[in-house]
């Protein structure tokens, strides 16, 4: 450890400031890593070598994320994700609209669609519901985000893949470990969304909803004027691909036969493509999926450079000593590191990746079991991952036409949802140890 804790913290702070200045995140992270390493006492050659080593350590996660692009492209472009959302909303009805939006977002995100794409996919249905009822746009967005957060914990998404790779645990086991936190986060989302909607009903004019702009968004070529539209694939065809992924990933814990996500995820996409009878669109759908994941892959390369600096610094040992000084158990390093890194990067993926890559060795050395440690860290990264210096904040605000002030009011609710999942992950660890 030849880099001081000051240098590691400086790397994060510089990267954050550059992101706020609108420098692309991968470049901001690389500059922060380089300057932080130099400020922390490393030579130029040591800094560059450490950055390269950190980025290289992300390669296994990056390859799996690239593979997931096939599944994402096929689910979105065939209209399968939209069909699943429609079926859930139609099945539960208008009276349970918030619960339907939560369940739709949870399931779509859990089958491998990124959380921002999940919200954009479900948003036209949510806007249609707003026009037909007294449910506020803020409440519907919170329902979608909370459902997406819950689903993100059990999804073969980039953050889950990165945590599984860093802790060297099986992806399916990590997903199962966070199943109960996911259910609790979904329930907390429902309670908060209902409470928020009641507050908005009291403070808004009855005619406000009637003047809302009509949803015109499109996702994957599917028009969304009517949430009960019968266009697109059948529900069975839409579900076959995700079910294929679930079965393939479940083979290891159930039958002792391992199929890596690098194979399972694209196979699920191909099954979706064939089930929807759109095989001739393979190349264009793969290109769409690649367009969705390439920014995440670039982001992970940047986060790898920062993770390399933190791993080579004294920050891990200093934080462990701080926990000892405060007489706090070592396992708290997992959720706290996830929370801190998620807030610093305003990204679940970047936060979970940096935290797991940097602190997994310290947690394992402290005899914290890798599986629950990864689950706690992953859940912690969802607490403050939607702050305004990240793209998710603005993308989700635009999906339902909220301004900056309206979107900011949801941050505390989102943090509560992430905190509920984190507390359940901690309780699960305490019960099983």
C-alpha positions as CSV (number, residue, x, y, z in Angstrom):
1,X,0.0,0.0,0.0
2,X,2.0,2.9,-1.3
3,X,-0.9,5.4,-1.7
4,X,-2.2,7.3,1.3
5,X,-5.9,7.4,2.2
6,X,-5.8,11.1,1.4
7,X,-4.9,10.2,-2.2
8,X,-7.7,7.7,-2.5
9,X,-10.3,10.1,-1.2
10,X,-8.8,12.9,-3.4
11,X,-9.3,10.6,-6.4
12,X,-13.0,10.2,-5.6
13,X,-13.5,13.9,-4.9
14,X,-11.7,15.0,-8.1
15,X,-13.7,12.5,-10.2
16,X,-16.9,13.8,-8.6
17,X,-16.1,17.4,-9.3
18,X,-15.2,16.7,-12.9
19,X,-18.5,14.7,-13.4
20,X,-20.4,17.7,-12.0
21,X,-18.5,19.8,-14.6
22,X,-20.0,17.5,-17.3
23,X,-16.8,15.8,-18.2
24,X,-17.7,12.2,-19.5
25,X,-17.6,9.9,-16.5
26,X,-14.9,7.5,-17.7
27,X,-12.5,10.4,-18.3
28,X,-13.4,12.0,-15.0
29,X,-12.7,8.8,-13.2
30,X,-9.4,8.3,-15.0
31,X,-8.2,11.8,-14.3
32,X,-9.3,11.5,-10.6
33,X,-7.5,8.2,-10.3
34,X,-4.2,9.6,-11.7
35,X,-4.2,12.9,-9.8
36,X,-5.3,11.1,-6.6
37,X,-2.5,8.6,-6.9
38,X,0.1,11.3,-7.4
39,X,-1.3,13.3,-4.4
40,X,-1.2,10.1,-2.4
41,X,2.5,9.6,-2.9
42,X,2.8,7.3,-5.9
43,X,5.2,8.0,-8.7
44,X,3.8,8.5,-12.2
45,X,4.8,5.0,-13.4
46,X,3.3,3.5,-10.2
47,X,0.1,5.4,-10.7
48,X,-0.4,4.4,-14.3
49,X,0.5,0.7,-13.5
50,X,-2.0,0.7,-10.7
51,X,-4.7,2.2,-12.9
52,X,-4.2,-0.3,-15.6
53,X,-4.2,-3.2,-13.1
54,X,-7.5,-1.9,-11.7
55,X,-9.1,-1.6,-15.1
56,X,-7.9,-5.0,-16.1
57,X,-9.6,-6.5,-13.0
58,X,-13.0,-5.4,-14.4
59,X,-12.6,-7.3,-17.6
60,X,-14.6,-10.4,-16.5
61,X,-17.5,-8.2,-15.5
62,X,-17.3,-6.2,-18.7
63,X,-17.4,-9.4,-20.9
64,X,-20.5,-10.5,-19.1
65,X,-22.1,-7.1,-19.5
66,X,-21.4,-7.1,-23.2
67,X,-23.1,-10.5,-23.4
68,X,-26.1,-9.1,-21.6
69,X,-26.5,-6.6,-24.3
70,X,-28.0,-9.3,-26.6
71,X,-30.7,-10.1,-24.0
72,X,-31.4,-6.4,-23.4
73,X,-31.7,-5.6,-27.1
74,X,-34.0,-8.6,-27.8
75,X,-36.3,-7.9,-24.8
76,X,-36.7,-4.2,-25.6
77,X,-36.8,-4.2,-29.4
78,X,-39.1,-7.2,-29.8
79,X,-41.6,-5.4,-27.4
80,X,-41.3,-8.3,-24.8
81,X,-40.4,-6.0,-21.9
82,X,-43.3,-3.7,-22.8
83,X,-45.7,-6.7,-23.2
84,X,-44.8,-8.0,-19.7
85,X,-45.4,-4.5,-18.2
86,X,-48.8,-4.3,-20.0
87,X,-49.9,-7.7,-18.8
88,X,-49.1,-6.9,-15.2
89,X,-50.8,-3.5,-15.2
90,X,-53.9,-5.0,-17.0
91,X,-54.0,-7.9,-14.6
92,X,-53.9,-5.9,-11.4
93,X,-56.2,-3.1,-12.7
94,X,-56.4,0.6,-12.1
95,X,-57.3,0.3,-8.4
96,X,-53.9,-1.4,-7.9
97,X,-52.1,0.8,-10.4
98,X,-49.1,1.7,-8.1
99,X,-48.6,-2.0,-7.1
100,X,-48.8,-2.9,-10.8
101,X,-46.1,-0.4,-11.8
102,X,-43.9,-1.6,-8.9
103,X,-44.3,-5.2,-9.9
104,X,-43.8,-4.5,-13.6
105,X,-40.6,-2.5,-13.0
106,X,-39.3,-5.1,-10.5
107,X,-39.8,-8.0,-12.9
108,X,-38.5,-6.2,-16.0
109,X,-35.4,-5.1,-14.2
110,X,-34.9,-8.5,-12.6
111,X,-34.8,-10.3,-16.0
112,X,-31.8,-8.2,-17.1
113,X,-33.1,-4.9,-18.5
114,X,-31.2,-1.9,-17.1
115,X,-33.0,0.1,-14.5
116,X,-33.1,3.3,-16.6
117,X,-34.4,1.4,-19.6
118,X,-36.9,-0.2,-17.3
119,X,-38.3,3.1,-16.2
120,X,-38.4,4.5,-19.8
121,X,-40.2,1.3,-20.9
122,X,-42.9,1.4,-18.2
123,X,-43.2,5.3,-18.2
124,X,-45.7,5.6,-21.1
125,X,-48.0,3.1,-19.3
126,X,-47.6,5.1,-16.1
127,X,-48.5,8.4,-17.9
128,X,-51.6,6.8,-19.3
129,X,-52.6,5.7,-15.8
130,X,-52.0,9.3,-14.6
131,X,-54.4,10.6,-17.2
132,X,-57.1,8.1,-16.3
133,X,-56.9,8.5,-12.5
134,X,-55.9,10.8,-9.7
135,X,-52.4,9.3,-9.3
136,X,-49.6,11.8,-9.4
137,X,-46.6,11.6,-11.7
138,X,-44.3,11.8,-8.7
139,X,-46.0,8.7,-7.1
140,X,-45.8,6.7,-10.4
141,X,-42.1,7.6,-10.9
142,X,-41.3,6.5,-7.3
143,X,-43.2,3.3,-7.9
144,X,-41.2,2.6,-11.0
145,X,-37.8,3.5,-9.5
146,X,-38.5,1.6,-6.3
147,X,-39.6,-1.5,-8.2
148,X,-36.5,-1.1,-10.4
149,X,-34.2,-0.8,-7.4
150,X,-35.7,-3.9,-5.9
151,X,-35.4,-5.8,-9.2
152,X,-31.8,-4.6,-9.6
153,X,-30.8,-6.6,-6.6
154,X,-31.8,-9.9,-8.2
155,X,-30.9,-9.1,-11.8
156,X,-28.0,-10.2,-13.9
157,X,-27.3,-6.5,-14.4
158,X,-23.8,-5.0,-14.5
159,X,-23.7,-4.2,-10.8
160,X,-24.6,-7.7,-9.8
161,X,-22.1,-9.2,-12.3
162,X,-19.4,-6.9,-10.9
163,X,-20.0,-7.8,-7.3
164,X,-20.2,-11.5,-8.1
165,X,-16.9,-11.3,-9.9
166,X,-15.1,-9.3,-7.2
167,X,-16.2,-11.6,-4.4
168,X,-15.8,-14.7,-6.6
169,X,-19.3,-16.0,-5.8
170,X,-21.8,-17.6,-8.1
171,X,-24.2,-15.2,-9.7
172,X,-27.3,-17.2,-9.0
173,X,-26.4,-17.6,-5.3
174,X,-25.9,-13.8,-5.0
175,X,-29.2,-13.2,-6.6
176,X,-30.9,-15.6,-4.1
177,X,-29.2,-14.0,-1.2
178,X,-30.9,-10.7,-1.9
179,X,-34.4,-12.1,-2.6
180,X,-35.9,-11.2,0.7
181,X,-34.4,-7.7,0.7
182,X,-35.9,-7.3,-2.8
183,X,-39.4,-8.2,-1.6
184,X,-39.1,-5.9,1.4
185,X,-37.9,-3.0,-0.8
186,X,-40.9,-3.6,-3.1
187,X,-43.3,-3.5,-0.1
188,X,-41.7,-0.3,1.2
189,X,-41.9,1.2,-2.2
190,X,-45.7,0.6,-2.3
191,X,-46.2,2.1,1.1
192,X,-44.1,5.2,0.3
193,X,-45.7,5.7,-3.2
194,X,-49.2,5.5,-1.7
195,X,-48.3,8.0,1.0
196,X,-46.7,10.3,-1.5
197,X,-49.8,10.1,-3.7
198,X,-52.1,11.0,-0.8
199,X,-50.0,14.1,-0.1
200,X,-50.1,15.1,-3.7
201,X,-53.9,14.7,-3.8
202,X,-54.3,17.0,-0.9
203,X,-52.0,19.7,-2.3
204,X,-53.0,19.5,-6.0
205,X,-56.0,20.8,-7.8
206,X,-58.4,18.1,-9.1
207,X,-58.0,19.3,-12.6
208,X,-54.2,19.1,-12.6
209,X,-54.0,15.6,-14.0
210,X,-56.2,16.4,-16.9
211,X,-53.7,19.0,-18.2
212,X,-50.7,16.7,-18.2
213,X,-48.9,16.2,-21.5
214,X,-49.9,13.1,-23.3
215,X,-47.4,10.3,-23.4
216,X,-45.8,10.0,-26.8
217,X,-42.7,8.0,-25.9
218,X,-41.7,4.9,-27.7
219,X,-39.6,2.1,-26.6
220,X,-38.3,-0.6,-28.9
221,X,-40.6,0.4,-31.7
222,X,-43.7,-0.2,-29.6
223,X,-46.2,2.7,-29.5
224,X,-47.7,3.3,-26.0
225,X,-50.8,5.4,-26.3
226,X,-52.9,2.6,-24.8
227,X,-51.5,0.5,-21.9
228,X,-53.8,-2.3,-22.8
229,X,-52.8,-2.4,-26.5
230,X,-52.6,-5.9,-28.0
231,X,-49.7,-5.1,-30.3
232,X,-46.4,-6.9,-30.0
233,X,-45.6,-10.5,-29.0
234,X,-47.7,-12.7,-26.9
235,X,-47.1,-12.9,-23.2
236,X,-45.8,-16.4,-23.4
237,X,-43.3,-15.5,-26.2
238,X,-42.2,-12.4,-24.2
239,X,-41.5,-14.6,-21.1
240,X,-39.6,-17.5,-22.8
241,X,-36.3,-15.7,-23.0
242,X,-36.2,-14.5,-19.4
243,X,-37.3,-17.9,-18.2
244,X,-34.5,-19.5,-20.2
245,X,-31.9,-17.3,-18.4
246,X,-33.5,-18.1,-15.0
247,X,-33.4,-21.9,-15.7
248,X,-29.8,-21.8,-17.0
249,X,-28.5,-19.8,-14.0
250,X,-30.4,-22.0,-11.6
251,X,-28.7,-25.1,-12.8
252,X,-25.6,-24.6,-10.6
253,X,-27.4,-24.4,-7.2
254,X,-30.0,-26.9,-8.2
255,X,-28.1,-29.5,-10.2
256,X,-24.4,-28.6,-9.7
257,X,-24.0,-27.8,-13.4
258,X,-22.6,-24.4,-14.1
259,X,-23.5,-22.2,-17.1
260,X,-21.7,-18.9,-17.1
261,X,-23.8,-15.7,-17.6
262,X,-21.6,-15.0,-20.6
263,X,-23.5,-17.8,-22.3
264,X,-26.9,-17.8,-20.4
265,X,-27.7,-14.1,-21.1
266,X,-27.3,-14.1,-24.9
267,X,-29.0,-17.5,-25.1
268,X,-32.0,-15.9,-23.4
269,X,-31.9,-13.1,-26.0
270,X,-31.9,-15.6,-28.8
271,X,-34.8,-17.5,-27.4
272,X,-36.7,-14.3,-27.1
273,X,-35.9,-13.4,-30.7
274,X,-37.1,-16.8,-32.0
275,X,-40.2,-17.0,-29.8
276,X,-41.3,-13.6,-31.1
277,X,-40.5,-14.7,-34.7
278,X,-38.2,-11.8,-35.4
279,X,-35.0,-13.8,-36.1
280,X,-34.3,-11.7,-39.1
281,X,-33.7,-8.7,-36.8
282,X,-30.8,-10.4,-34.9
283,X,-28.1,-8.0,-36.1
284,X,-30.1,-4.8,-35.5
285,X,-31.3,-5.9,-32.1
286,X,-27.8,-6.9,-31.1
287,X,-26.6,-3.4,-32.2
288,X,-29.3,-1.8,-30.1
289,X,-28.2,-3.9,-27.1
290,X,-24.6,-3.0,-27.7
291,X,-25.5,0.7,-27.8
292,X,-27.2,0.2,-24.4
293,X,-24.3,-1.5,-22.6
294,X,-21.2,0.1,-24.2
295,X,-21.5,3.2,-22.0
296,X,-21.7,1.0,-18.9
297,X,-18.6,-0.9,-20.1
298,X,-16.7,2.3,-20.6
299,X,-17.8,3.5,-17.1
300,X,-16.5,0.3,-15.6
301,X,-13.1,0.8,-17.2
302,X,-13.0,4.2,-15.5
303,X,-14.2,2.9,-12.2
304,X,-11.6,0.2,-12.4
305,X,-8.9,2.8,-12.5
306,X,-10.2,4.4,-9.3
307,X,-10.8,1.0,-7.7
308,X,-7.1,0.1,-8.4
309,X,-6.0,3.3,-6.6
310,X,-8.2,2.6,-3.6
311,X,-7.1,-1.1,-3.5
312,X,-3.4,0.1,-3.5
313,X,-4.1,2.7,-0.8
314,X,-4.3,2.7,3.0
315,X,-8.0,3.6,2.9
316,X,-9.1,0.0,3.4
317,X,-7.0,-0.5,6.5
318,X,-7.8,3.0,7.8
319,X,-11.5,2.4,7.5
320,X,-11.2,-1.0,9.3
321,X,-9.3,0.7,12.1
322,X,-12.0,3.4,12.3
323,X,-14.6,0.7,12.7
324,X,-12.5,-0.9,15.4
325,X,-12.0,2.4,17.2
326,X,-15.8,3.0,17.1
327,X,-16.3,-0.6,18.3
328,X,-18.3,-1.4,15.2
329,X,-18.3,-4.9,13.6
330,X,-16.1,-5.4,10.5
331,X,-19.1,-6.5,8.4
332,X,-20.4,-3.0,8.3
333,X,-17.7,-2.1,5.9
334,X,-19.7,-3.9,3.2
335,X,-22.9,-1.8,3.3
336,X,-21.1,1.4,4.2
337,X,-18.6,1.2,1.3
338,X,-21.4,0.4,-1.1
339,X,-23.4,3.4,0.2
340,X,-20.5,5.8,0.1
341,X,-19.3,4.8,-3.4
342,X,-22.9,4.7,-4.8
343,X,-23.4,8.3,-3.5
344,X,-20.0,9.5,-4.8
345,X,-20.7,8.2,-8.3
346,X,-24.5,8.5,-8.4
347,X,-24.6,5.1,-10.0
348,X,-25.4,1.6,-8.6
349,X,-23.1,0.0,-11.2
350,X,-20.1,2.3,-10.6
351,X,-20.6,2.4,-6.8
352,X,-21.0,-1.4,-6.5
353,X,-18.0,-2.0,-8.8
354,X,-15.6,0.3,-7.0
355,X,-16.7,-0.8,-3.6
356,X,-16.5,-4.5,-4.3
357,X,-13.3,-4.3,-6.2
358,X,-11.7,-2.2,-3.5
359,X,-13.0,-3.7,-0.2
360,X,-13.7,-7.3,-1.0
361,X,-10.2,-8.4,0.0
362,X,-10.5,-6.5,3.4
363,X,-13.9,-8.0,4.1
364,X,-12.8,-11.5,3.3
365,X,-9.6,-11.0,5.4
366,X,-11.9,-9.9,8.3
367,X,-13.6,-13.4,7.9
368,X,-16.9,-11.9,6.6
369,X,-18.4,-14.5,4.3
370,X,-18.1,-13.4,0.7
371,X,-21.8,-14.1,-0.3
372,X,-23.5,-12.0,2.4
373,X,-20.8,-9.4,2.2
374,X,-21.5,-9.0,-1.5
375,X,-25.2,-8.9,-0.9
376,X,-24.8,-6.2,1.8
377,X,-22.5,-4.1,-0.4
378,X,-24.8,-4.4,-3.4
379,X,-27.8,-3.3,-1.4
380,X,-25.8,-0.4,0.2
381,X,-25.0,0.9,-3.3
382,X,-28.7,1.4,-4.0
383,X,-29.3,3.9,-1.1
384,X,-27.9,7.1,-2.7
385,X,-27.3,6.1,-6.2
386,X,-29.8,8.5,-7.8
387,X,-28.3,11.9,-6.8
388,X,-28.4,14.7,-9.3
389,X,-24.8,14.4,-10.5
390,X,-25.7,11.1,-12.2
391,X,-27.5,10.5,-15.5
392,X,-30.2,8.3,-13.9
393,X,-31.7,11.3,-12.0
394,X,-32.3,13.3,-15.2
395,X,-33.3,10.3,-17.4
396,X,-36.1,9.3,-15.0
397,X,-37.3,12.9,-14.5
398,X,-37.7,13.3,-18.2
399,X,-39.6,10.0,-18.6
400,X,-42.6,11.5,-16.8
401,X,-42.0,15.2,-17.4
402,X,-40.9,16.2,-13.9
403,X,-38.8,19.4,-13.4
404,X,-35.6,19.4,-11.2
405,X,-37.4,20.5,-8.1
406,X,-40.1,17.9,-8.4
407,X,-37.5,15.2,-9.1
408,X,-35.5,16.2,-6.0
409,X,-38.4,15.6,-3.7
410,X,-38.2,11.8,-4.5
411,X,-34.5,11.4,-3.3
412,X,-35.4,10.8,0.3
413,X,-38.0,8.2,-0.6
414,X,-35.5,6.4,-2.9
415,X,-32.9,6.4,-0.1
416,X,-35.5,4.9,2.3
417,X,-36.2,2.1,-0.2
418,X,-32.5,1.4,-0.6
419,X,-31.9,1.6,3.2
420,X,-34.7,-1.0,3.8
421,X,-33.1,-3.5,1.4
422,X,-29.7,-2.8,3.1
423,X,-31.1,-3.4,6.6
424,X,-32.7,-6.7,5.5
425,X,-29.4,-7.8,3.9
426,X,-27.6,-7.0,7.2
427,X,-30.3,-8.9,9.2
428,X,-29.9,-11.9,6.8
429,X,-26.1,-11.9,7.5
430,X,-26.6,-11.6,11.3
431,X,-29.2,-14.4,11.4
432,X,-27.0,-16.8,9.4
433,X,-23.8,-16.2,11.3
